[in-house]
Amino acid sequence: MMTAQSPSPSSGEALSIRVVREVAAHDGVDPMDLSPPLFRSVDPAALDALFEPTHAESARDGRVTFAYDGKQVTVDSDGEVRIDPEHDPQRQRSR
C-alpha cells in the first residue's frame, strides 16, 4: 500500500487534485495522462466538498474510500491519500 502525506486541505489545493497527483505518481504517469479520468470513479466536486468546514465547525473529520482502476483509494480529512493496488471492492463482489 502506498501512503502519501500531502499538505492539509487548508493548504488551498483541492482534494481531488491531490488524489489525481498521488494516483498518477503511483502509476508512474503524468497527471494529465491518468486514464481513466478520476470522475469516472468519484465526483471530484463532491470529494472536494466532503471535508470543507461548515459554519458550525472549523474542519470535518473522516475518511472516504473508493475504487479506482483496480485500486482502493482512501482519503482522510487530514489530506492523507492511501492507495492499495491489490484491493478492488468491485472485483471482490463479482467473484
N, C-alpha and C positions, 0 to 999 in steps of 0.2 A: 504494500500500500504506500502510495506517495502522499506526503503531507506537506503543505506549503503554508507558511505563516506569512500572510501579506499584511500590508498596512490595514489598520482598523477601518470599519465602514465610515467612520467620521473623517477619514483622510480625503474624501472627495471623489475617490474612484468608485464607479458603480460596481456593485457586487457581480453583476452579470459579466462585466468586462474582466474582472478578476478571475472568474471561473473560466472564461474563454482563454485567457492568458495561461492559466495553470494547466488546463486540458491540452492546449497546444504544446506547451513545454513538455508535458508528459508524453505526448505523441511524437515529439520531435519535428513539429511543423510550425510554420508561421501562423499566428492567429488568424490572418486573413484567409489562409488556406484550410482552415478547420472544416472538416466535412464528416458528417452532415452538420449544418448550422445548429447552434445551440437551441434556437427557437423551435426546432423540431422535437425537442425533449421537454423543454420548460419555457414558460413565458418569461422572457428577460425582464420586462417591466414589473411583473409580479414578484420576481426574485429580488429585484432592486428595492421594491417597496416593503418586502417582508420584514426587514429588521429596522426600517426607518422609525425614528422616535415619534411618538404621538404627543399631543398636548399634555397628557397626564403623566408621561414618563420620559426620561431622558434618552433611553435606548431600550430596545426589545431584546429579550434573551431567548435563545432557542437554537434549533438546528433543522435543516431540511435536507433530505436525501432523495435523489432521483437517478434514474437510469439514463445513461448517455452513451450510445455507440459501444455497447458491450462492457461498459464500466459503470460502477456505482460511484456517484459524486455526492459527497456530503459537504455542506457549507454550514459553518457555525456563525452565530451572530457576531462573534469577535473577529470574523474575517478569515478564519482558518478554512482551507479547502483541502479535503482529503479525496483521493482518487484510488479506488480499488478496482484494478483491471480484471480481476478474476471473478467478480460477482456481478451478475446482471439479474435483478429480480424478475424481469420478463422471461428470461430463458429458464429460470428455476420453475416458474409456473407452467411453462409449456412442455416440460418433460413428463 
